[in-house]
Amino acid sequence: MYLGARTHSLDDIEFLARAGFDFAELDWKDPVALKEILPALAALQDQYGIDYLAHGPNERNPFDVDEIIQVLGPTVCDLLDLAPGLDITRHTQHLWLDPRFMSAPDIARKLDLLETWLEHADRAGVTLCIENLSEHADHFAPAFQRLPALCMTLDVGHAEILSRPNASFAFVARLPDRIRHVHLHDNHGGDEVKDDLHLPIGQGSIDVAGILGQLRVAGYAGGFSFEIPLPDAAQSRQAIRTMWGE
């Protein structure tokens, strides 16, 4: 298994590297700030041989599509352009597309933005992955039909919110070729943002073993990022390997 975790500092990256993880999924959010620490990031990469993946910025207000296009749009383009400097080949991005809450015209404008991002991703040699928030597989279908190069990061914790059973099962069944990365954390379900608890694996009610089993049968060969405190990630690693069958 190709295992890593979300990181928020240089110390986090060093912790993962010393703990023997394969990669760090970087907070890839502010191109100006990142340019200042690129030498330090490169030095850690050279020292430990750890890979980097990128996680882009969130939408501040997912309903303010004008701001998303004007502010988030060029920011993500700049971030994608920076990725080759650290050999980053995968970028996960939030962009809420749930038609139960967003209007069809707003979703269409977001798909236009995704198309622009994909052009930058292609030039940078980066796979752009949209992350499921509250969406189900059928909610992502229009984006994937329009944008053949778009892939996804399957977040098993988000898939437990507003969904019974966990939406991951339908994503794997319907869109296995689009899933290029997986986020791992646990919760007890629910229907609000506050229910997205990011608990260590096994401390919630998500059928993580069942989801991993379905992914393995589908031939999934990508990475897994823990989105939990790093000491818990180190402790959860063996449990995930056991579930996967290693």
N, C-alpha and C positions, 0 to 999 in steps of 0.2 A: 504494500500500500504506500501511496505517496501522501505523507501526512505533514501538516503544518498548522498554523494558527494565525488569527488576526493579531497584529502588533500595532502599538501606538507610540513607540519610542525606540531609540537605539538600544536601550537596555533590554527591552522586550526581545529584540532581534537576537541579541547576544545570549539571552536566556534560552531561546529556542535552539540556537546553534549548539550551545553547550549540552543541551538535553538530547541532542541527536535527531531533531526534526529535520525534514527535508527542505522545507521552505517557510518563509514568513510572508503572510499576506499583509502588505503595507497599507497604512492609511495614506492613500494617494489623492489628496484633497486640495492642496493649495500649491499651485505651480511655483509661485514666488518663494514660499518657504522651502519647498522641496529643492529648488535650485541651490539653496544655501547649504543643504546637508547632503547633496549628492556625493561629494567626496567621502564623507563619513560612511554613507551607505555602501559605496563601492569598496571602501577599505574593509568593512565587515564581511562583505561578500568574498573578497579575496582571501581574507584571513581564515574563514570557516568553510568556504565552498557552499554556502547556503543559497538556494534559489529565492527569487522574489516574484511574487504575484502582486497585483494592484487591486485596491478597492477604492472606487471613486467616491465623490461627495454625494450626500443625500440631497433630495429636494427639500428646500426649507418650507415651502407651502406647495404641496402637489397640485393644488387647484389654481395656482397663479402661473398659468402657462406662459404668459408674457415674460415674467421674471425668469422662468426656467429657460426659455429660449435666449433671452438677452444676457443672463448672467451665468447660469449653469452650462449653457451650450458652449460658449467659447472656452470656459474653464476646462471642461472635459476634453475638448480638442487639444488644448495646451498640454494636458496631462498625458494624453495618448502620444503626443509628439515627444514627450520626455522619456517614455518607456524604453526605447531601445538603448538608452545610455546605461541601463542596468540589466539588460537582457530580459526585460519583462515581456512575456508573450501572452499574458492573460489579464484582462481587466474586467472586474465585476462592477456593475453599475445599477443603482436603484433608479427606476423610472416607473412610477405607479400607473398601471394600465387597466385597472379593474373597472369594467363597464357597469358594475352595480353601483358605483359611486361617482364615476367620472363620465362626462358627456362624450358622445361620439365625436363631435368636432374637436374637443380637447385631446382626445386620444389620437385622432388623425394628425394633429399638430405635433404631438410627441413622437409619432412614427416618422414624421418628416425629420425631426431632430435626430432620431436614431440613425436615419439614413446618412445624415451628415457625419455623425460620429463614426459610422462604419467606414466611410471614405478615409478618415484619418487613421482608423485602426488598420485598415488594409495597407496604407503607406508605411505604417510603423511596424508591420508584421505582428500585430496583436490580435488575439481573438477577443472580441467584445461579447461579454455575457451579461444579459439582463437577469436580475435576481427577482424571484417571486417574492411578493410581499403578502397581500391577501388573495392574489389571483389564483385561479384554478387553471388547469391545462387548456380548457376551451377559451379562456380569456386571453391567452398568449397566442392562440392559433392565427389571428389576423396578422400579428406582427411577424410571425415566422413565415406565413404565406407570402407576405410582401417582401421580406428581407431575408433572402436565402443564406446570407453570411452571418446572421445574428444567431448567437448561441445563448445558453442560460446557465446560471448558477442556481442549483436546486438548494434552497434553504429549508431543511426538514423542520426546523422550529417554526418558521413563518407558516409552513404548510399545515401546521396543527391549529392555527388560529382561523376561526370562521369556517372550519371544515371538519366534517366527520364522514368517512374516515379521513386520515391525514391525506392531504392533496398530493403528497409525493408519489403515492401509488399510481395515480392517474397520469402524473407527469412522466413517470418512467414507462408506463404502458403505452402512452400515446406519442411521446416526444423523446425517445431514448437517444436518438442521434444528435439532439440539440444540447443535451446535458454534458457540459465540459468541466464542471466543478461542483462541489457539494460543500455546504456549510452545516456543521454539526453542533447542536445544542438542544436542550430539553426544556419542556414546560408542561403545564397541565391543561392546555387548551384555553379556550376563551374567545371573546369577540372584540377585544379592545387592545390598543397598543400596550397598555400596562400589563397585559397577560403574556407578552413576549419576554419571558423571564431570563432567558439565556442561562439556564441551569446546567450543571455538569450532567453528562450522559448517565442515565439511570435514576436521576432524582426527580424526573417528571413522568408523564404517562405516554410519551411517544414510543411507538413500536419501531425503535431504531433498528433492531435486528431484522425485522421484517422488511424494512425499506432497503437496508444494505443487501439482504438476500435477493431482492428483486433487481437491484442495480447489478449485482454480480451475474445473475442469470442473463440480464440484458447485455452483458459484455462491457459494462462501464470500466474505463481504464484511466480516468482522470484522478484529480487530487481531492483531498478532504481537509477542510480547515475547521479547527475547533474555534467556536466563538464564545468562549468561556474564559474565566481567569486562567492565566498560564499554568499555575501549579496544578489546577484541576485538569488542564489539558494533558499534562504529563502523566497524571494518574489515570486518565480515561483512555490513553492510547492503547494499552494492552486489551482493555475491554472491547474496543473497536476492532482490533486485530483478531480477537477471538470470534466476534460476530461475523467477520468477513471470512473466517476459516483459515487464517494463517497459523 
